[in-house]
Amino acid sequence: MALSFNGLEPVAFGGKECTPKINTEVKLRLSQIKEYDANADEVLASAFPDDEEYVLEFLKKKMTTFDKQTLHVYLIGGEIMMQKILDQVGETMKGAMSE
């Protein structure tokens, strides 16, 4: 099996594909998000420098907190980490519903 890295793929925001560009500064700022407020929206949008204004407006007007959390995890750890977190959430929800 060959090892390959594809990086982060573009993210569709309302049909518009925006490509994240993560550098050290953005990664540090992403790691410091503790709650999903207006500041977090700005940090998340900064990961898309070519479309930052568009993404910021989309985050403010159309995304739920869960959507923002999912995007956050994706920007930090890629698709594999995002899928692991979503699987854990699903298992937790199943357990809570069966109680």
C-alpha positions as a Python dict, from the first residue, in 0.01 Angstrom:
ca = {
    (1, 'M'): (0, 0, 0),
    (2, 'A'): (144, 335, -104),
    (3, 'L'): (123, 623, 135),
    (4, 'S'): (-29, 936, -16),
    (5, 'F'): (-157, 1266, 113),
    (6, 'N'): (-423, 1453, -77),
    (7, 'G'): (-461, 1740, 165),
    (8, 'L'): (-792, 1899, 240),
    (9, 'E'): (-1047, 1891, -37),
    (10, 'P'): (-1266, 2190, -129),
    (11, 'V'): (-1572, 2245, 87),
    (12, 'A'): (-1906, 2335, -70),
    (13, 'F'): (-2083, 2628, 94),
    (14, 'G'): (-2423, 2663, -64),
    (15, 'G'): (-2301, 2515, -391),
    (16, 'K'): (-1983, 2725, -407),
    (17, 'E'): (-1666, 2522, -362),
    (18, 'C'): (-1402, 2688, -146),
    (19, 'T'): (-1057, 2544, -94),
    (20, 'P'): (-905, 2562, 255),
    (21, 'K'): (-545, 2675, 290),
    (22, 'I'): (-408, 2589, 631),
    (23, 'N'): (-81, 2742, 744),
    (24, 'T'): (77, 2743, 1089),
    (25, 'E'): (-101, 3059, 1203),
    (26, 'V'): (-445, 2935, 1095),
    (27, 'K'): (-381, 2595, 1252),
    (28, 'L'): (-288, 2760, 1582),
    (29, 'R'): (-599, 2980, 1573),
    (30, 'L'): (-818, 2678, 1491),
    (31, 'S'): (-672, 2488, 1786),
    (32, 'Q'): (-776, 2769, 2022),
    (33, 'I'): (-1148, 2762, 1938),
    (34, 'K'): (-1339, 2676, 2254),
    (35, 'E'): (-1689, 2795, 2165),
    (36, 'Y'): (-1863, 2870, 1838),
    (37, 'D'): (-1919, 3244, 1857),
    (38, 'A'): (-1851, 3531, 1615),
    (39, 'N'): (-1476, 3502, 1677),
    (40, 'A'): (-1482, 3132, 1589),
    (41, 'D'): (-1669, 3216, 1267),
    (42, 'E'): (-1388, 3455, 1171),
    (43, 'V'): (-1121, 3196, 1247),
    (44, 'L'): (-1301, 2925, 1049),
    (45, 'A'): (-1350, 3162, 755),
    (46, 'S'): (-981, 3258, 763),
    (47, 'A'): (-901, 2901, 657),
    (48, 'F'): (-1049, 2995, 317),
    (49, 'P'): (-847, 3307, 226),
    (50, 'D'): (-966, 3321, -137),
    (51, 'D'): (-1332, 3320, -28),
    (52, 'E'): (-1310, 3445, 330),
    (53, 'E'): (-1592, 3702, 311),
    (54, 'Y'): (-1831, 3458, 141),
    (55, 'V'): (-1753, 3181, 390),
    (56, 'L'): (-1792, 3417, 687),
    (57, 'E'): (-2138, 3525, 571),
    (58, 'F'): (-2236, 3163, 509),
    (59, 'L'): (-2117, 3062, 857),
    (60, 'K'): (-2314, 3343, 1021),
    (61, 'K'): (-2638, 3297, 831),
    (62, 'K'): (-2670, 2932, 734),
    (63, 'M'): (-2462, 2702, 953),
    (64, 'T'): (-2566, 2545, 1281),
    (65, 'T'): (-2327, 2499, 1570),
    (66, 'F'): (-2299, 2130, 1479),
    (67, 'D'): (-2210, 2224, 1119),
    (68, 'K'): (-1939, 2458, 1250),
    (69, 'Q'): (-1804, 2188, 1481),
    (70, 'T'): (-1790, 1943, 1190),
    (71, 'L'): (-1608, 2196, 971),
    (72, 'H'): (-1369, 2271, 1257),
    (73, 'V'): (-1280, 1903, 1301),
    (74, 'Y'): (-1235, 1865, 924),
    (75, 'L'): (-999, 2163, 905),
    (76, 'I'): (-787, 2029, 1190),
    (77, 'G'): (-779, 1658, 1112),
    (78, 'G'): (-915, 1601, 764),
    (79, 'E'): (-1186, 1366, 650),
    (80, 'I'): (-1068, 1063, 848),
    (81, 'M'): (-1079, 1246, 1181),
    (82, 'M'): (-1413, 1404, 1093),
    (83, 'Q'): (-1562, 1063, 1014),
    (84, 'K'): (-1433, 917, 1340),
    (85, 'I'): (-1591, 1198, 1540),
    (86, 'L'): (-1922, 1164, 1355),
    (87, 'D'): (-1920, 788, 1417),
    (88, 'Q'): (-1863, 850, 1789),
    (89, 'V'): (-2150, 1098, 1798),
    (90, 'G'): (-2373, 844, 1625),
    (91, 'E'): (-2284, 573, 1877),
    (92, 'T'): (-2347, 809, 2166),
    (93, 'M'): (-2686, 902, 2022),
    (94, 'K'): (-2781, 534, 1979),
    (95, 'G'): (-2683, 465, 2341),
    (96, 'A'): (-2879, 760, 2472),
    (97, 'M'): (-3190, 665, 2275),
    (98, 'S'): (-3188, 305, 2397),
    (99, 'E'): (-3183, 406, 2766),
}
